[in-house]
Amino acid sequence: MTRLLRYFSLFVMLFVAVGVVSAQEEESIRGLHIVKRKETIFGISRLYELSIEELLEANPEMKEPGYELKKGTVLKIPFAKNAGSPTSSSNPSSPSNPSNSTKAGYSSSPGISDRPIRLGVMLPLHDINGDGRRMVEYYRGVLMACDSLKKLGISVDVHAWNAAEDGNIHQLLTDSAAADCDLIIGPLYSKQMDAMSKFVEKNDIQLLIPFSINAPQLVDNRHIFQVYQSPTEQNESAITHFLQKFKDYHPVFIDCNDSTSKKGVFTSGLRRQLEQRGITYNLTNLKSEEANFVKAFSTTQPNVVILNTGRSPELGIAFSKINGMKVNHPDLNITMFGYTEWLMYTKTHLDNFYKYNTFIPSVFYFNPVSPATQRLQQKYRWNFHADMMGALPRFAITGFDHAYFFLQGLHKYGKSFNGAAGMLGFTPVQTPLKFERYGNGGLRNKTMMFVHYRPDTAIETITF
């Protein structure tokens, strides 16, 4: 079943004759709207072809913390800032009479500038299980990106299909709207890849695979973008950048006695590279007596500590051990190098992350205190009357970053957009993207970052 969500309004405008508009506002306010049951800020802004920011500016009380949209509330509906003068069109939201924002200022662009970008989303969009709920949140992030891009004059037509695990992907692909897409985001399941790969190649559509599935079609299909990096690829990238960043450090590997750990692939790979470069490192154990434990550390070089586990309990013991050692050896210079899982333990270990100048390799960073993150979380709450899931990374922000990146790229470059570094000036909220060609086939995301917790209690991201 296909659901078409046109970015230009599919609803009839409602102007309510209630005398709450002042004379000073008459030139900027085109009407009033009485909120109906289950309406959202996002839906109302789409109804009148406004960005959420334009709607909030006209109704500043909505910006107040804890504001809730309620049935019967009267909202002022402003003229869109990029829609020209109030008298320029009798029905600026009519599909046959699109607002000027779809064309203004982009006529010379080599991308898709003379019509809305046609975006398809083929993911499990349902409430049956975790896959569906996670992808619904991701999809909501995509819609928020479309809303934000409207301020740049980029309009988007969104078609969404529920590509469930037990669904018939071949049947979904017979929908004529699918063949008209410029970009399709999906699928979530590897078994759907063969049909999807053939379909996008036949119809010259770009395909964005957003999550971790097996996609051998990437080898020879140049239409495919794959965001996911395998653990092997991430390990290799982390090792490469570790060797560059810490070339003047003394590495100390601590055995944490975790029989369930799978970090040996990383630590053994890093040790091989150190040995090939003639770099001396030391090994020690969490159970070692302090006299033996301290011998692993250099007194003349800064030390970088690597554990062979990503678990929080062992990390806590390691910090306790190092803190005890520092009491008697305060001059030791110690930096910690961790794993992506450590980002989940921030509340427990944040003080020690700062204290020991910690670097965590990752392909994402959810920064809860950044203004951009807080704005998206607030918009999500306003639009969908719910909070984002507590997962890392946040699915809605991932969807926002993916859609914003690719739709802006398509608008600017059209089908020649390849996601390479430097093509766009977009600063991601959570998920940086940088694609490189995989042989003669598609493109893979190659971004790696170090999340750095500095001793001055600042957090920075170093993106490679």
Secondary structure, DSSP 8 states (H G I E B T S, - for coil): -EEEEESS--S-------S---GGGTTTEEEEEE--TT--HHHHHHHTT--HHHHHHH-GGGGSTT----TT-EEEEE--TTS--TTS-S-TT-TTS--GGGTTT-TT-SSS-SS-EEEEEEE--SSSSHHHHHHHHHHHHHHHHHHHHHTTT--EEEEEEE--TTS-HHHHTTSHHHHT-SEEE--SSGGGHHHHHHHHHHHT-EEEE-S----GGGGT-TTEEE----HHHHHHHHHHHHHHHTTTSEEEEEE---TT--THHHHHHHHHHHHHTT---EEEETTS-HHHHHHTS-SSS-EEEEES---HHHHHHHHHHHHHHHHH-TT--EEEE--GGGGGGHHHHHHHHHHTTEEEEES----TTSHHHHHHHHHHHHHHSS---S-SS-HHHHHHHHHHHHHHHHHHHGGG----TTS-----SS----EEE-TTS-EEE---EEEEE-TTS-EEEEE-
